[in-house]
Structure formats: C-alpha cells, structure tokens
Amino acid sequence: MHTETLPQSLASISAVVAQTGLKSPTTLATLKEFAELLDAVDRTLSNYSPQLYQQNLESILHDLSPGRNGGLAAAWALCTSGKYRRARAAILSARNGEAPSRVLFSEVRAAVGELKRWATASEGKSLPMRVDDSAKHVAALERLSRDADSLAEILPKTRTDQLSIDELTSLASALEADRRTPFQLPKLNQIERSLEAAGVGKLVADIRLRKPETRLWVDIFQYAWLASALESISQIDPEIRGFVGSTHGRYVDDFTHLDEERIALAVDRVRRAHGERTIAAMNANPADEQLIRAQAGKVKKHLPLRTVFSQAADVLTAVCPCWMASPLSVSQLLDNGKQYFDFVIFDEASQVLPEDAIPSVLRGHKLVVAGDSKQLPPTTFFAAADDDESLLMKKQAEAKVLRVSSIR
C-alpha cells in the first residue's frame, strides 16, 4: 500500500477528477463508489455512444417498461404502442447494434442510475463520459480497496473503512516504518503453536472471536481450565453431575433455619426445666423459700452467704443452679462438705494445685476437668513471698476459675 497501491490509486484519482470534473473521494467507502461508477459507465459506453446520457432516460425507461420481460408482451407493445416504438428507436439510435427488449430495458435502467450518481458526484457539472485508461484506473482503485479490506482484518480496532484517504496514507506510512513487529511475528506464531499443542487452541480462537479485554484473558483461561477439570472428573464420578448447587444451597438454608429454631427451643426447654425445678424446691422447702425471699428483699444487713447456704441450700441451688468461684472460696462459702452440685468443672486445670481442688471436688457428684498439659504448672512463689491469706487468694483467683453447674 505504501509503495505501490496508494500512489497508483492517488494518481488515478487525480487523472479521473481532472478529466471528468467528479469530486475526489475522501474515504474508502466513497472510493469504492467512485470506482464502481467509473466501471459501470465504461461498460455502458462500450455499447452506447455518449449521446445516450443526453436523452430523457427516465421517460424512455417508462415507455420501455411494457417490454421489460421480453416475449409476447414486448411483441404486443411493439405492435400496439407508439410510445414504445419511439422509445425503442431512440435507444437503438445510440446503441451499437440491436438487442432484445428486455436487454434494452435493463441497460436503460442502469444508465438512469449512473446518470443520477454522476450528477451527484460532479455536482451537476458534467455528464457521464468514458475516461482514458478507465480499466487501468478502476483496477488501481479496486486493488486499494482489497488491500484496505485485508488491513481491516489485521487491525480490526482501527476501523479502516471509516478512515479518510489521508488517514489511510498516514497509517500505511506508519506501518511501513515499523521495523519491530515483523520480527516479533515468528515468536508469536511459535507461542500460538505451543498453545495449540497444549490443547488451548479453541480458547485462543474464542478470544479472537469475542475479543474480550486483555485483562480478562487470565480469568477466561482459569474458567476454561476449571470447566475442563470438572468435565473430566464428571466422567469418572457421575455423582458430580448429579450435584445441583441451588438445591444444595436450599437444603443448607433450611438446615440453618431449623438449627436456629432448635437452639431457641432448647433455651426455652432449659428455662422451663429450671423454673419447674425451682418451684418444686420451694414447695418442698417452704422455710428455705421464706429465708431466701427475706434476704432478697433486704437492702443491707444480709446474712453471710455461708449461713444462707447452710440453712437453705436446696432452694438456693435451685434458684441459682450455676456458681463460679475459686477453689479456696468454695471452702469458705460452702461448709459441711455436702454434695450440693451435679457437676464440678475445672477450667485451666493445669493452674490448680491438687490439694486446692479437693474441697471443690467433694461438693459435686461428677467432675469435669479441662486444661492443657503443656502449660506451666502453678507456682508457690507468691505464697512463699507473702503469707497473707487474702493476698494468696487474690493471686490464685487470677489464674483459677471454678464453674459449678447443677443443671440436670
């Protein structure tokens, strides 16, 4: 295009414009129309004299219409219509030889179109005429059009069909000056062959067809790979294809909803069991109930918890079934060594000395121990440093928790 097609086409355009007065085409689309018009006029004038375009072709075409299909209709029009005979004679006077009626009609119809297109292209300044070396000029313009179509396939985003002749010239010059891309093509072809050998040729073809954005290529490849892996696994395990994600999701949602309802019901059952057990304990021990109610109604001067526990243990543990205390506090608050609770739970048990745990163990029916054997054992450093019992209780309470539960 840069060294041959464009220069030849531009020279042909200049020669034709100078001879005919036609407007110079500015885009590839008008260039194609320009070449088609020259070729059509040249073919018409190969059978007719230039005087053809000086006649009233539209009127002649109308008068020739009875014989447009030839045959008996044309013969009948020739015998019965004076307008038909005069129109036929006018056309034959400009034509080089006889022709059937249907051929004459077709040629005149084409000439009418050529006359209108020529008038538009020349702005009414000239009539269709035969151009010197017309075939040569038309061939040059058609070569440029074919080259532009080929270029459009290579550069689809450039929209070469919408470029002006000047823009196309600049593009051809820039491509001709590119000395890098042609040397990259062999490597690109090698990569393409490698992709084909790796089994992703269809993916490359799909990307070329749909032309997605470059940033999406990796995601498209990953999707294709996962889809092919799923298909391969499905051939081995038919259960995979039988899995329906939407149905499974509904089952999960239903399970979650029912599980939440079950948890809520469990809470209500626990509350009910606690209430029934508390009422039963109060009914069985009315004196203990009165003591607890009296202590709950006081603002100050409460009895010590140790005293209340010793006098109303059954009602107190029914009202408050869960207790939390340090092992030493258990000995101080809960006397008599009776088994007040169903479960005694030690958390972080590695931090509790066995001798400190014994009073708590004795006050429950069952024992639950939770701890980490890899933790450091409890230390007696603070006890050796300070014999004050209150300080020792404070230090040990920071590391020991006793959870006592009487939930039945």
C-alpha positions as CSV (number, residue, x, y, z in Angstrom):
1,M,0.0,0.0,0.0
2,H,2.7,2.4,0.9
3,T,4.9,2.0,-2.2
4,E,2.5,0.9,-4.9
5,T,-1.2,0.7,-4.3
6,L,-1.8,4.1,-2.6
7,P,0.5,6.1,-5.0
8,Q,-1.1,4.4,-8.1
9,S,-4.6,5.0,-6.8
10,L,-4.0,8.6,-5.9
11,A,-2.6,9.2,-9.4
12,S,-5.6,7.5,-11.0
13,I,-8.0,9.6,-8.8
14,S,-6.2,12.8,-9.9
15,A,-6.4,11.8,-13.6
16,V,-10.1,10.9,-13.4
17,V,-11.0,14.1,-11.5
18,A,-9.1,16.3,-13.9
19,Q,-10.8,14.7,-16.9
20,T,-14.4,14.3,-15.6
21,G,-14.9,17.0,-13.0
22,L,-16.0,14.4,-10.4
23,K,-15.4,15.1,-6.8
24,S,-12.3,13.4,-5.4
25,P,-13.3,10.6,-3.0
26,T,-12.2,11.3,0.6
27,T,-12.9,7.9,2.3
28,L,-12.6,4.3,1.4
29,A,-16.4,4.0,1.1
30,T,-16.6,6.8,-1.4
31,L,-13.6,5.4,-3.1
32,K,-15.4,2.1,-3.8
33,E,-18.5,4.1,-5.1
34,F,-16.1,6.1,-7.3
35,A,-14.6,3.0,-8.8
36,E,-17.9,1.3,-9.3
37,L,-19.3,4.3,-11.1
38,L,-16.4,4.5,-13.5
39,D,-16.6,0.8,-14.2
40,A,-20.4,1.0,-14.8
41,V,-20.2,4.0,-17.2
42,D,-17.3,2.4,-19.1
43,R,-19.4,-0.8,-19.6
44,T,-22.4,1.2,-20.7
45,L,-20.4,3.3,-23.2
46,S,-18.9,0.1,-24.6
47,N,-22.4,-0.5,-26.1
48,Y,-23.7,3.1,-26.4
49,S,-22.5,6.5,-27.6
50,P,-22.1,9.3,-25.1
51,Q,-25.3,10.8,-26.5
52,L,-27.2,8.2,-24.5
53,Y,-26.9,10.3,-21.3
54,Q,-28.2,13.4,-23.1
55,Q,-31.6,11.9,-23.7
56,N,-34.6,11.9,-21.2
57,L,-33.8,8.4,-19.9
58,E,-36.4,8.3,-17.3
59,S,-39.2,9.0,-19.8
60,I,-37.7,6.4,-22.2
61,L,-37.4,3.9,-19.4
62,H,-41.1,4.4,-18.6
63,D,-42.1,3.9,-22.2
64,L,-40.0,0.8,-22.5
65,S,-41.5,-0.8,-19.4
66,P,-44.1,-2.9,-21.3
67,G,-41.3,-4.9,-22.9
68,R,-39.1,-5.2,-19.8
69,N,-39.7,-9.0,-19.6
70,G,-39.5,-9.6,-23.4
71,G,-41.5,-12.3,-25.0
72,L,-45.1,-11.8,-26.2
73,A,-45.6,-8.7,-24.0
74,A,-42.7,-6.9,-25.8
75,A,-44.1,-8.0,-29.2
76,W,-47.5,-6.8,-28.3
77,A,-46.2,-3.4,-27.2
78,L,-44.2,-3.1,-30.4
79,C,-47.4,-3.7,-32.4
80,T,-49.8,-1.5,-30.4
81,S,-47.8,1.2,-28.6
82,G,-46.3,4.2,-30.5
83,K,-44.5,5.4,-27.4
84,Y,-42.8,2.1,-27.0
85,R,-41.7,2.1,-30.6
86,R,-40.3,5.6,-30.4
87,A,-38.5,4.9,-27.1
88,R,-37.0,1.8,-28.6
89,A,-35.9,3.6,-31.7
90,A,-34.3,6.4,-29.6
91,I,-32.3,3.9,-27.6
92,L,-31.2,1.9,-30.6
93,S,-30.0,5.1,-32.3
94,A,-27.4,5.5,-29.6
95,R,-26.6,1.8,-29.3
96,N,-24.1,-0.2,-31.3
97,G,-26.4,-2.8,-32.7
98,E,-29.7,-4.5,-32.0
99,A,-30.7,-6.1,-28.7
100,P,-33.8,-7.8,-27.2
101,S,-36.4,-5.6,-25.5
102,R,-35.6,-6.9,-22.0
103,V,-31.9,-6.2,-22.5
104,L,-32.6,-2.7,-23.7
105,F,-34.8,-2.0,-20.6
106,S,-32.2,-3.4,-18.3
107,E,-29.4,-1.2,-19.9
108,V,-31.5,1.9,-19.8
109,R,-32.4,1.3,-16.2
110,A,-28.7,1.0,-15.4
111,A,-28.0,4.2,-17.3
112,V,-30.6,6.1,-15.3
113,G,-28.9,5.1,-12.1
114,E,-25.4,6.0,-13.5
115,L,-26.7,9.4,-14.6
116,K,-28.0,10.2,-11.1
117,R,-24.9,9.1,-9.3
118,W,-22.7,11.0,-11.8
119,A,-24.7,14.2,-11.3
120,T,-24.3,13.9,-7.5
121,A,-20.5,13.1,-7.8
122,S,-19.9,16.0,-10.2
123,E,-22.5,18.4,-8.6
124,G,-24.2,18.6,-12.0
125,K,-21.2,20.0,-13.8
126,S,-20.7,17.1,-16.3
127,L,-22.4,14.1,-17.9
128,P,-21.1,10.5,-17.7
129,M,-18.2,10.1,-20.1
130,R,-15.6,7.5,-21.0
131,V,-12.3,8.1,-19.2
132,D,-9.0,7.4,-20.9
133,D,-7.4,4.3,-19.4
134,S,-10.6,3.7,-17.5
135,A,-9.8,0.0,-16.9
136,K,-6.4,0.8,-15.6
137,H,-7.8,3.4,-13.1
138,V,-10.6,1.1,-11.9
139,A,-8.1,-1.8,-11.4
140,A,-5.9,0.5,-9.3
141,L,-8.8,1.6,-7.1
142,E,-10.1,-1.9,-6.7
143,R,-6.6,-3.1,-5.6
144,L,-6.5,-0.3,-2.9
145,S,-10.0,-1.4,-1.8
146,R,-8.9,-5.0,-1.4
147,D,-5.7,-4.1,0.4
148,A,-7.7,-1.9,2.8
149,D,-10.1,-4.8,3.5
150,S,-7.1,-7.1,4.2
151,L,-5.7,-4.4,6.6
152,A,-9.1,-4.2,8.4
153,E,-8.8,-7.9,9.3
154,I,-5.3,-7.4,10.7
155,L,-6.3,-4.2,12.6
156,P,-10.0,-4.6,13.5
157,K,-10.0,-1.9,16.1
158,T,-8.7,0.7,13.6
159,R,-11.9,0.8,11.6
160,T,-10.1,1.4,8.3
161,D,-13.4,1.6,6.5
162,Q,-14.1,4.9,8.3
163,L,-10.6,6.4,7.6
164,S,-10.1,9.2,5.1
165,I,-7.7,8.7,2.2
166,D,-5.2,11.0,4.0
167,E,-5.5,9.0,7.3
168,L,-5.1,5.7,5.4
169,T,-2.0,7.1,3.8
170,S,-0.6,8.1,7.2
171,L,-1.4,4.6,8.6
172,A,0.3,2.8,5.7
173,S,3.4,5.0,6.2
174,A,3.5,4.2,9.9
175,L,3.1,0.5,9.3
176,E,5.8,0.6,6.7
177,A,8.2,2.3,9.1
178,D,7.6,-0.3,11.8
179,R,10.8,-2.4,11.9
180,R,9.9,-4.3,15.1
181,T,6.6,-6.0,14.8
182,P,7.5,-8.1,11.7
183,F,10.4,-9.7,13.7
184,Q,8.0,-10.4,16.6
185,L,5.6,-12.3,14.5
186,P,7.6,-15.6,14.2
187,K,7.8,-15.7,18.0
188,L,4.1,-15.0,18.3
189,N,3.4,-17.8,15.8
190,Q,5.6,-20.1,17.9
191,I,3.7,-19.3,21.0
192,E,0.4,-19.9,19.2
193,R,1.6,-23.3,18.0
194,S,2.7,-24.1,21.6
195,L,-0.8,-23.2,22.9
196,E,-2.4,-25.3,20.2
197,A,-0.2,-28.3,21.2
198,A,-1.1,-27.7,24.9
199,G,-4.8,-28.1,24.0
200,V,-5.9,-24.5,24.4
201,G,-6.3,-23.7,20.7
202,K,-10.1,-23.5,21.0
203,L,-9.7,-21.0,23.8
204,V,-7.4,-18.8,21.7
205,A,-9.9,-19.0,18.8
206,D,-12.7,-18.0,21.2
207,I,-10.7,-15.0,22.5
208,R,-10.1,-13.9,18.9
209,L,-13.7,-14.2,18.0
210,R,-15.2,-12.5,21.1
211,K,-12.3,-10.0,21.5
212,P,-12.6,-9.5,25.3
213,E,-10.4,-7.0,27.1
214,T,-6.8,-8.2,27.7
215,R,-7.2,-8.0,31.5
216,L,-9.8,-10.7,31.3
217,W,-7.7,-13.3,29.5
218,V,-6.3,-14.9,32.7
219,D,-9.8,-15.2,34.2
220,I,-11.1,-16.8,30.9
221,F,-8.2,-19.3,30.9
222,Q,-8.9,-20.2,34.6
223,Y,-12.6,-20.7,33.9
224,A,-11.8,-22.9,30.9
225,W,-9.3,-24.9,32.9
226,L,-11.7,-25.4,35.8
227,A,-14.6,-26.3,33.5
228,S,-12.5,-28.9,31.7
229,A,-11.3,-30.3,35.0
230,L,-14.9,-30.6,36.2
231,E,-15.9,-32.3,32.9
232,S,-13.0,-34.8,33.3
233,I,-13.9,-35.6,36.9
234,S,-17.6,-35.9,36.0
235,Q,-16.8,-38.7,33.5
236,I,-15.2,-40.6,36.4
237,D,-17.6,-39.8,39.1
238,P,-21.3,-39.4,37.9
239,E,-22.2,-38.0,41.3
240,I,-20.6,-34.7,40.4
241,R,-23.0,-34.0,37.6
242,G,-25.9,-35.0,39.9
243,F,-25.0,-32.3,42.3
244,V,-27.2,-29.2,41.9
245,G,-25.7,-26.2,43.7
246,S,-29.0,-24.3,44.0
247,T,-30.8,-27.3,45.6
248,H,-27.9,-27.9,47.9
249,G,-28.0,-24.3,48.9
250,R,-31.7,-24.5,49.8
251,Y,-31.0,-27.6,52.0
252,V,-28.2,-25.7,53.8
253,D,-30.5,-22.7,54.3
254,D,-33.3,-25.0,55.6
255,F,-30.9,-26.8,57.9
256,T,-29.5,-23.5,59.3
257,H,-33.0,-22.1,59.9
258,L,-34.2,-25.3,61.6
259,D,-31.0,-25.4,63.7
260,E,-31.6,-21.9,64.9
261,E,-35.1,-22.8,65.8
262,R,-33.9,-25.9,67.6
263,I,-31.4,-23.8,69.6
264,A,-34.2,-21.4,70.6
265,L,-36.4,-24.3,71.6
266,A,-33.5,-25.7,73.7
267,V,-33.2,-22.4,75.5
268,D,-36.9,-22.5,76.3
269,R,-36.7,-26.1,77.5
270,V,-33.8,-25.2,79.8
271,R,-35.7,-22.2,81.2
272,R,-38.8,-24.3,81.8
273,A,-36.8,-27.1,83.5
274,H,-35.1,-24.5,85.7
275,G,-38.5,-23.0,86.6
276,E,-40.1,-26.3,87.4
277,R,-37.1,-27.4,89.5
278,T,-37.1,-24.1,91.4
279,I,-40.8,-24.2,92.1
280,A,-40.6,-27.9,93.2
281,A,-37.7,-27.0,95.6
282,M,-39.7,-24.0,97.0
283,N,-42.7,-26.2,97.6
284,A,-40.7,-28.9,99.2
285,N,-38.9,-26.4,101.5
286,P,-41.2,-23.5,102.4
287,A,-39.0,-22.3,105.3
288,D,-36.0,-22.1,103.0
289,E,-38.1,-20.2,100.5
290,Q,-39.1,-17.6,103.1
291,L,-35.4,-17.2,104.1
292,I,-34.3,-16.6,100.5
293,R,-37.2,-14.2,99.8
294,A,-36.4,-12.3,103.0
295,Q,-32.7,-12.0,102.1
296,A,-33.6,-10.9,98.5
297,G,-35.9,-8.2,99.8
298,K,-33.2,-6.6,102.1
299,V,-31.1,-3.7,101.1
300,K,-28.5,-4.1,103.8
301,K,-27.7,-6.3,106.8
302,H,-27.8,-9.5,104.8
303,L,-26.8,-12.8,106.4
304,P,-23.4,-14.1,105.4
305,L,-23.6,-16.3,102.3
306,R,-22.1,-19.2,104.2
307,T,-25.0,-19.0,106.7
308,V,-27.7,-18.7,104.0
309,F,-26.1,-21.6,102.1
310,S,-26.1,-23.8,105.2
311,Q,-29.8,-23.0,106.0
312,A,-31.4,-23.0,102.6
313,A,-29.0,-24.9,100.2
314,D,-31.7,-26.8,98.3
315,V,-33.7,-23.7,97.4
316,L,-30.6,-21.5,96.8
317,T,-29.0,-24.0,94.4
318,A,-32.4,-24.4,92.6
319,V,-32.8,-20.7,92.1
320,C,-29.1,-20.2,91.1
321,P,-28.0,-23.5,89.7
322,C,-24.7,-22.3,88.3
323,W,-21.9,-21.0,90.6
324,M,-18.4,-19.7,89.8
325,A,-15.8,-19.4,92.5
326,S,-12.1,-20.0,93.1
327,P,-11.2,-23.3,94.9
328,L,-10.4,-21.5,98.1
329,S,-13.6,-19.6,98.1
330,V,-15.5,-22.9,97.9
331,S,-14.2,-24.0,101.3
332,Q,-15.1,-20.7,102.9
333,L,-18.6,-20.3,101.4
334,L,-19.8,-23.9,101.2
335,D,-19.4,-25.7,104.5
336,N,-20.2,-29.2,105.7
337,G,-18.6,-30.8,102.7
338,K,-22.0,-31.8,101.3
339,Q,-22.5,-32.6,97.6
340,Y,-24.5,-29.5,96.5
341,F,-23.9,-29.7,92.8
342,D,-24.3,-32.2,90.0
343,F,-21.1,-31.2,88.2
344,V,-17.8,-29.6,89.3
345,I,-15.9,-28.1,86.3
346,F,-12.3,-27.1,86.4
347,D,-11.2,-24.8,83.5
348,E,-7.4,-24.2,83.0
349,A,-6.9,-27.1,85.4
350,S,-3.1,-27.1,85.0
351,Q,-3.1,-23.9,87.1
352,V,-4.9,-25.6,90.0
353,L,-3.0,-27.4,92.8
354,P,-4.5,-30.8,93.6
355,E,-4.7,-30.0,97.3
356,D,-6.6,-26.8,96.4
357,A,-9.0,-28.7,94.2
358,I,-10.1,-31.4,96.7
359,P,-12.7,-29.2,98.5
360,S,-14.4,-28.4,95.3
361,V,-14.4,-32.0,94.1
362,L,-16.1,-33.1,97.3
363,R,-19.0,-30.8,96.7
364,G,-20.2,-32.3,93.4
365,H,-21.4,-35.7,92.1
366,K,-19.4,-35.6,88.9
367,L,-16.1,-34.0,87.9
368,V,-15.1,-32.3,84.5
369,V,-11.5,-31.3,84.1
370,A,-10.4,-29.1,81.1
371,G,-6.8,-27.9,80.6
372,D,-3.6,-28.0,78.6
373,S,-0.9,-30.4,79.8
374,K,1.7,-28.3,78.1
375,Q,1.1,-25.3,80.2
376,L,3.3,-24.4,83.1
377,P,2.2,-25.8,86.5
378,P,1.1,-23.4,89.3
379,T,3.8,-21.7,91.3
380,T,4.2,-21.2,95.0
381,F,6.4,-18.1,94.6
382,F,3.8,-15.6,95.8
383,A,2.8,-17.9,98.7
384,A,6.4,-18.1,99.8
385,A,6.9,-14.3,99.4
386,D,3.8,-13.3,101.3
387,D,2.0,-15.5,103.9
388,D,-1.0,-13.2,104.0
389,E,-4.0,-15.4,103.1
390,S,-6.0,-12.6,101.4
391,L,-3.1,-11.8,99.1
392,L,-2.6,-15.5,98.3
393,M,-6.3,-15.9,97.5
394,K,-6.1,-12.8,95.2
395,K,-3.1,-14.2,93.2
396,Q,-4.6,-17.6,92.8
397,A,-8.0,-16.3,91.9
398,E,-6.5,-14.6,88.9
399,A,-5.4,-18.0,87.4
400,K,-8.1,-20.3,88.6
401,V,-11.8,-20.5,87.8
402,L,-14.3,-22.9,89.2
403,R,-17.5,-23.4,87.3
404,V,-20.1,-25.3,89.2
405,S,-23.3,-26.5,87.4
406,S,-26.3,-28.3,88.8
407,I,-28.2,-28.5,85.5
408,R,-29.9,-31.8,85.5
